Amino acid sequence: MTTTSRGQAGGWNGEHAVTAAPSPQGKSPGGVTRTPRRGDAPSAAADPKAAAWWIVPITLVVGGGVAWWLLSAGWTAAQATATQGALQTALATGAGVGAVITFMLAFRRQRHQEHAAHITAYLAERNADLADRNAMGNLD
């Protein structure tokens, strides 16, 4: 990669700019740092953390609270059965709503990916056609 006197990368394909500014931790080898561009892979510091560290404790607390509420309420057998049925219905409804939302998100993601692939194929064909016309000197 060649750099100009202003420290910007030359080239037509979006090469990364190189500047002579020192990095925040000091100078890198040669005193050259790379300016991040859109589309770069995220750094290791940006990796998402596993969700288990908060999902498991919340599940245990909520489950324990519901169990304590059901066991300490002092209901008769009929009342406990009715409450259990209502709780099962509420949880099943919540699971169904969650499944519908998951399906809708998966459908939307699939549709977006297919649309992006279609646009990419169209632009690749268009660019190839323009390159052929340019190579033949036949620009309209």
C-alpha positions as CSV (number, residue, x, y, z in Angstrom):
1,M,0.0,0.0,0.0
2,T,1.4,3.4,-0.9
3,T,0.8,6.5,1.2
4,T,0.7,10.1,0.2
5,S,2.4,13.0,2.0
6,R,-0.9,13.5,3.9
7,G,-0.8,10.0,5.2
8,Q,-3.8,8.7,3.2
9,A,-3.8,5.4,1.4
10,G,-3.9,5.4,-2.3
11,G,-5.9,2.9,-4.3
12,W,-9.3,2.6,-5.7
13,N,-10.7,-0.3,-3.5
14,G,-11.0,1.5,-0.2
15,E,-7.7,0.6,1.3
16,H,-7.3,1.7,4.9
17,A,-5.8,5.1,5.7
18,V,-2.4,5.1,7.4
19,T,-1.4,8.0,9.6
20,A,1.8,8.8,11.4
21,A,-0.1,9.6,14.7
22,P,1.0,7.7,17.8
23,S,-1.5,5.2,19.2
24,P,-3.1,5.9,22.6
25,Q,-0.7,3.4,24.3
26,G,2.3,5.0,22.7
27,K,3.9,4.5,19.4
28,S,3.4,1.3,17.5
29,P,6.3,-0.2,15.6
30,G,7.4,2.5,13.2
31,G,5.0,5.0,14.7
32,V,2.2,4.1,12.3
33,T,-1.4,3.4,13.3
34,R,-4.3,2.3,11.2
35,T,-7.5,4.2,11.2
36,P,-10.5,1.8,11.5
37,R,-13.0,1.9,8.7
38,R,-16.6,0.8,8.5
39,G,-16.8,-2.9,7.9
40,D,-13.7,-3.8,9.9
41,A,-14.0,-6.8,12.1
42,P,-14.8,-5.7,15.7
43,S,-11.9,-5.7,18.2
44,A,-11.7,-8.4,20.9
45,A,-12.9,-5.9,23.5
46,A,-16.2,-5.6,21.6
47,D,-17.0,-9.4,21.8
48,P,-20.4,-9.9,23.5
49,K,-20.4,-11.6,26.8
50,A,-22.3,-14.8,27.5
51,A,-25.8,-14.3,28.8
52,A,-25.7,-17.2,31.2
53,W,-24.2,-15.0,34.0
54,W,-27.4,-13.2,34.4
55,I,-30.0,-15.6,33.0
56,V,-29.4,-18.4,35.4
57,P,-29.6,-16.3,38.6
58,I,-32.7,-14.5,37.4
59,T,-34.4,-17.8,36.5
60,L,-33.5,-19.3,39.9
61,V,-34.8,-16.2,41.8
62,V,-38.1,-16.0,39.8
63,G,-38.6,-19.8,40.0
64,G,-37.9,-19.8,43.7
65,G,-40.2,-16.8,44.3
66,V,-43.1,-18.5,42.4
67,A,-42.5,-21.8,44.3
68,W,-42.4,-20.0,47.6
69,W,-45.6,-18.1,46.7
70,L,-47.4,-21.3,45.8
71,L,-46.2,-23.3,48.8
72,S,-46.7,-20.6,51.5
73,A,-50.1,-19.2,50.4
74,G,-52.0,-21.7,52.5
75,W,-54.6,-22.6,49.9
76,T,-56.9,-25.5,49.9
77,A,-56.3,-28.2,47.3
78,A,-58.9,-26.8,45.0
79,Q,-57.4,-23.3,45.2
80,A,-53.9,-24.6,44.6
81,T,-55.1,-26.6,41.6
82,A,-56.8,-23.5,40.1
83,T,-53.8,-21.3,40.7
84,Q,-51.5,-23.9,39.1
85,G,-53.8,-24.1,36.1
86,A,-53.8,-20.4,35.7
87,L,-50.0,-20.2,36.1
88,Q,-49.5,-23.0,33.5
89,T,-51.9,-21.1,31.1
90,A,-50.0,-17.8,31.6
91,L,-46.6,-19.5,31.0
92,A,-47.8,-21.3,27.9
93,T,-49.2,-18.1,26.5
94,G,-45.9,-16.3,27.2
95,A,-44.0,-19.1,25.5
96,G,-46.3,-19.0,22.5
97,V,-45.9,-15.2,22.1
98,G,-42.1,-15.7,22.4
99,A,-42.2,-18.3,19.7
100,V,-44.2,-16.1,17.4
101,I,-41.8,-13.2,17.9
102,T,-38.8,-15.5,17.2
103,F,-40.5,-16.7,14.0
104,M,-41.2,-13.1,12.9
105,L,-37.6,-12.1,13.5
106,A,-36.2,-15.2,11.6
107,F,-38.6,-14.4,8.7
108,R,-37.5,-10.8,8.6
109,R,-33.8,-11.7,8.7
110,Q,-34.2,-14.3,5.9
111,R,-36.1,-11.8,3.8
112,H,-33.4,-9.1,4.4
113,Q,-30.6,-11.5,3.5
114,E,-32.4,-12.6,0.2
115,H,-33.0,-9.0,-0.7
116,A,-29.3,-8.1,0.0
117,A,-28.1,-11.0,-2.1
118,H,-30.4,-9.9,-5.0
119,I,-29.1,-6.4,-4.8
120,T,-25.5,-7.6,-4.7
121,A,-26.0,-9.8,-7.7
122,Y,-27.6,-7.0,-9.6
123,L,-24.8,-4.6,-8.8
124,A,-22.2,-7.2,-9.7
125,E,-23.8,-7.8,-13.1
126,R,-24.2,-4.0,-13.7
127,N,-20.5,-3.4,-12.7
128,A,-19.3,-6.2,-15.0
129,D,-21.4,-4.8,-17.9
130,L,-19.9,-1.3,-17.3
131,A,-16.4,-2.7,-17.1
132,D,-16.9,-4.5,-20.4
133,R,-18.3,-1.4,-22.1
134,N,-15.4,0.7,-20.7
135,A,-12.8,-1.9,-21.9
136,M,-14.3,-1.7,-25.4
137,G,-14.3,2.1,-25.3
138,N,-18.1,2.2,-25.8
139,L,-19.3,4.3,-23.0
140,D,-22.7,5.8,-23.6
